[in-house]
Amino acid sequence: MSDPDTPTPSRRIVSSRHLAEGDGWEASELEYGMIIAYNAFTRWMSRCMAAAGNGDLTPLEILVLHNANHRGREKRLTDICFLLNIEDTHTVNYALRKLVKAELLSAEKRGKEVFYRTSEAGAELCEAYRAIRQACFLDGLPRTDISGEELRKIAAQLRAMSGQYDQASRAAASL
């Protein structure tokens, strides 16, 4: 007897049937999973940040704030874009300016470079977010079938797939 939750070739869970025809249809199923996971994740970030005390930040601004807060080290625009794998520096630059204006980050210009650091208010907001993430998300994980080691494996697979998508985007750009 087969598990009803296990996708089979006759039970394809995809967003676009035309992308799920022929060989490699499983990639369409993965892409649909990434689409709904991305949308759930951005919704979660926004609601968690609102619960932490700032409902005005977009998901990108939340990612930039957390990245700027990472390890308590100052970062440049290029560092943040590289670590978040964002090609469009203009969107990150806009997020940085908004976070500085909201006094969640401070900026210091040195020569041609601008270095960003989390302000005290920004660090406190990140800590409030962390506490809400613990209570609302992490505390629920032990009740699932996903262990910490399995989460690490999934993360490694997602990073590998991002490399494949990056390579494919370079190939498509050269056509």
C-alpha positions in Angstrom: 0.0 0.0 0.0 1.5 3.4 -1.0 1.6 6.5 1.2 -1.1 9.0 0.1 1.2 11.9 0.9 4.0 10.6 -1.4 3.9 12.2 -4.8 3.8 9.8 -7.7 4.0 10.4 -11.5 0.2 10.2 -11.6 -0.1 12.7 -8.7 2.1 15.7 -9.7 1.9 18.7 -7.5 2.9 21.5 -9.8 2.0 25.1 -10.5 2.2 24.9 -14.3 1.3 21.7 -16.1 3.0 22.8 -19.3 6.3 22.8 -17.3 5.7 19.4 -15.9 5.4 17.4 -19.1 8.1 15.0 -20.3 11.4 14.2 -18.7 12.4 16.3 -15.7 8.8 16.9 -14.5 10.0 16.5 -11.0 11.9 19.9 -11.3 8.5 21.6 -11.7 7.3 19.9 -8.5 10.4 21.2 -6.7 9.9 24.7 -8.2 6.3 24.7 -7.0 7.5 23.7 -3.5 10.0 26.6 -3.6 7.3 29.0 -4.7 4.9 28.2 -1.9 7.8 28.0 0.6 9.1 31.4 -0.4 5.7 33.0 -0.1 5.1 31.3 3.3 8.5 32.4 4.5 8.1 36.0 3.4 4.7 36.1 5.1 6.2 34.6 8.2 9.0 37.2 8.3 6.6 40.1 8.0 4.3 38.8 10.7 7.1 37.9 13.0 8.7 41.3 12.6 5.3 43.0 13.2 5.0 40.9 16.4 8.5 42.0 17.3 7.4 45.7 17.1 7.9 46.8 13.5 5.2 46.0 10.9 6.5 48.5 8.4 9.4 46.5 7.0 9.3 44.5 3.8 10.7 41.0 3.7 13.8 42.3 1.9 14.4 44.9 4.5 14.0 42.3 7.2 16.6 40.1 5.5 19.0 43.0 5.1 18.5 44.0 8.8 19.3 40.5 10.0 22.3 40.2 7.6 23.6 43.6 8.8 23.2 42.3 12.4 25.0 39.0 11.7 28.0 38.5 13.9 27.9 42.2 15.0 30.2 43.1 12.1 29.7 46.1 9.8 28.9 45.3 6.2 29.0 47.0 2.8 26.3 46.9 0.2 28.3 44.5 -1.8 28.8 42.2 1.2 25.0 42.1 1.9 24.2 41.5 -1.8 26.8 38.7 -2.0 25.7 36.9 1.1 22.0 37.1 0.2 22.7 36.2 -3.4 20.9 39.4 -4.7 21.9 40.7 -8.0 19.9 43.9 -8.0 21.9 46.2 -5.7 19.4 49.0 -6.1 16.8 47.2 -4.1 19.2 46.4 -1.3 20.5 50.0 -1.4 17.0 51.3 -1.0 16.4 48.9 1.9 19.6 50.1 3.6 18.6 53.7 3.2 15.1 53.0 4.7 16.7 51.1 7.6 19.1 54.0 8.3 16.2 56.4 8.2 14.3 54.2 10.6 17.4 54.3 12.9 17.7 50.5 12.8 21.1 50.8 11.1 23.9 53.4 11.1 26.0 54.2 8.1 29.6 55.4 8.0 31.2 56.5 4.8 34.9 55.7 4.4 36.3 56.8 1.1 34.0 55.5 -1.6 32.6 52.8 0.6 29.7 53.0 3.0 29.7 50.6 6.0 26.5 49.6 7.8 26.1 48.5 11.3 23.0 47.6 13.4 22.0 50.4 15.8 21.0 49.6 19.3 17.3 49.8 18.3 18.1 47.5 15.3 19.8 45.0 17.5 16.9 45.1 20.0 14.4 44.5 17.2 16.5 41.5 15.9 16.5 40.1 19.4 12.8 40.5 19.8 12.3 38.8 16.4 14.6 36.0 17.6 12.5 35.4 20.7 9.2 35.3 18.7 10.8 33.0 16.1 11.8 30.7 19.0 8.3 30.7 20.5 6.3 30.5 17.3 8.4 28.5 14.9 11.3 26.6 16.5 9.4 25.4 19.5 7.0 23.7 17.1 9.7 21.8 15.2 10.2 19.0 17.7 6.6 18.0 17.1 7.4 17.4 13.4 9.3 14.7 11.7 12.2 17.0 10.7 15.3 16.8 12.9 18.0 19.4 13.1 20.3 17.2 10.9 17.5 16.8 8.3 17.1 20.6 8.3 20.9 20.9 7.6 20.6 18.5 4.7 17.7 20.3 3.2 19.6 23.6 3.5 22.6 22.1 1.7 20.4 20.8 -1.1 18.7 24.2 -1.5 22.2 25.9 -1.7 23.2 23.3 -4.3 20.0 24.0 -6.3 20.6 27.7 -6.1 24.0 27.1 -7.8 22.2 25.2 -10.5 19.7 28.0 -11.0 22.5 30.6 -11.1 24.4 28.6 -13.7 21.2 28.1 -15.8 20.5 31.9 -15.5 24.0 32.6 -16.9 23.4 30.2 -19.7 20.0 31.7 -20.5 21.5 35.2 -20.5 24.0 34.1 -23.2 21.4 32.9 -25.6 
